[in-house]
C-alpha cells in the first residue's frame, strides 16, 4: 500500500490535477494506494466526489492537524535542531497510526509548492507539520519518496535542516522545475542529487487533440499580493485594500487588462478562464474594466468557469495559445499542445519561470511587476503568430519529458 501525503482536494483545478495525475498513473500501474488528507472543506468534499465519479472508488484517510498548534510558536535554537526533531519524532509508530498510514509500506509526498519557508515561525512550523509523517516513516524504516515538487526558499536554519533531513531519508526525490535546484544548493552539501521531472499533473491521461479556433486566445490570471506564500491574513488584507481602490494598484489586473485590450485591438477573441474560486473576482474585474473603457462587441470577450479538469482542457484546446499567471494553466495548455506566455509575480515564487524554462518557453516568461507592458505585449504578438510552430516543438518536448518522468516514477515506487 502506498500512502499519498497529501491528497489535494480543493476548488483549485491545479491542485486536483496533481491528485488525479498520480492516481491515474498508479491505476495504470496496478498499484494499491490511499490518499492521506486533512479534514476536507465543503469544496474539498465536492472535489473528492467528482474525482471518485471519474476514477472509481478511492480510499482516503484523515490526517491529524498540522503541528502549528502543538508547537505553539516554538523553533529550535541554532545547533539544537537535531534534538528538537528527535523530540518531535520520538514515537514514529504513534505518528503513523494517528495519520492512518502505519500499514503503508511506501509513503509518497505528493509534491506541489508546500516545501518552503520565508523563515517565519508560521512558515517553518507549517513545513515541519507537513513533513512530520514522512520523517516518522523514515525513522520507522519505511520507503519514502518525494514526487516532483517546488523547493525553497528556506529563510532559517531549521527549515533548511528539515528539508535536508527529509531528502537524505528519501529513497527518491525530484524537483518539478529547475529553478528549485538553486535553493536546494543552499541547504547543504550532504543531500543526494535531485533530478528535475514534470509536475504530476502531466501524468493525466492525454486528452484528444483538436484544431484551435482562429484568433481565440486563452487568458488565466491570478491576483498578485495574494496566495499561500503571502499568507492567509496578509492576502485577505491585501484583497481588502485592492477592493477599496477598485484594483487600481493590482499589477496583475493592470497588466492583464492591457494585454487583453491589445489582443482585442488586433481583432482577436479572448476567453478569460477561471481555475479556482480565488480567480473569479479577478476575471470579472478585468472584463468589467475593458467593457467600460472600450467599445468592443461583448461576444469578443467571455468569462468562463469550467467545472472539471476535462472541461478546462477542452476550453484551452479551443484557443491558439494561453496567457497565464497560473502554474497549472500553463501545464494544462501544454497537455493540449498550446504554448503559453507565463506571467509571474515575486510573491508567488519561482515556479512559473522554472516551468517555462523546462518547457523551452523561457523567452515568453515575464515578471509581471518588473517588465514593461509593451515588451510583454510584443512577445505575446509573436507567440500568437508563431503558435502553430511552437506547439509542435512543445508537444515533442512534453512527450520526451513525460516519458522520463514516468520511468523515474516506476523506479522510485518499485519494491
KARA-V923379 format. One line per field, one symbol per residue. phi: phi as a letter, one per 40 degrees, with the letter a starting at -180 (. if undefined). psi: psi as a letter, one per 20 degrees, with the letter a starting at -180 (. if undefined). A space follows every 10 residues. Layout:
phi=???
psi=???
//
This chain:
phi=.bcbbbccba cccccccccc cccccccccg ccabccbcdc cccccccccc ccccbgcbcb bcccdccdcc cfgcbccdgb cccccdccbc bdcccccccg bccccbbbcc ggbccaachc dccccccccc cdcccccccc gccbbbcdbc bgcbcacccc cdcccccccc caaacbaccc ccccccbicc bccbcbbcdc cccdccccca ccccgbbcbb bbccfahccc hdcccccccc cccccfgcbc cccccccccc ccccccgcbb bcbbcadccc cccccccccc ccbbbcddcc bbbbbccbcc cccccccccc abbabbdccc cdcccbgbcb ccbbbdccgb ccdccccccg bdcbbbccbc ccdccccccc dccccbdccc dccccccccc ccdccccccc ccccc
psi=pppooqpooa iohgghhggh ggghghghik qprqppqrpq rghhgggghg hhhhiapqpq ppqqqriggh hljqqqqpij gghgghghkh mhggghghjk jhipippopi bbkimrpiiq ggghhggghh ighghhgghj jqppqorprp prrojqhhhg gghggghhiq hqqqqjqhhh hhhhhjiqik qqporprqqi hiiqppqqqq pqqpkppqpo prprkpaghh qgghgggggg ghghjkkhjo hghggggggg ghghhjjrqp ooqphrhiig hgghgggggg hhirkqphii oqpqnphrgg hgggghihrh rpppjpghhg ggghhjkpqq oppqqhijaj hghgghghjk khikpqoihh qphhhghghg ghgghjgggh ggggghgggg hgghghgggg ghiq.
//
